[in-house]
Amino acid sequence: MEFKKMSWVLAFVGFMFLGGICKANGHTHYYDFVLTESNFTRLCETKSILTVNGTLPGPTITVRKGDTAYVNVHNQGSYGLTLHW
């Protein structure tokens, strides 16, 4: 009975090891977002808004399944915020 338990454990560890070797590795992407307050005029009305790298809407994050994305956000505005993906 003890041999059967040990063989299952070894089979599981071997499967996990082979799964790690055969796994396809994705690409790593790095993004730097600088949030600044900018004056934005629309329909003859000017407002102060936060822009990402000086653009509205902000830049596009392009990744595929299996990729890793690192996003560094530097808030240079006068108030806090949260980013939702």
Helices and strands as residue ranges (DSSP letters): H 2-22, E 28-42, E 45-52, E 68-75
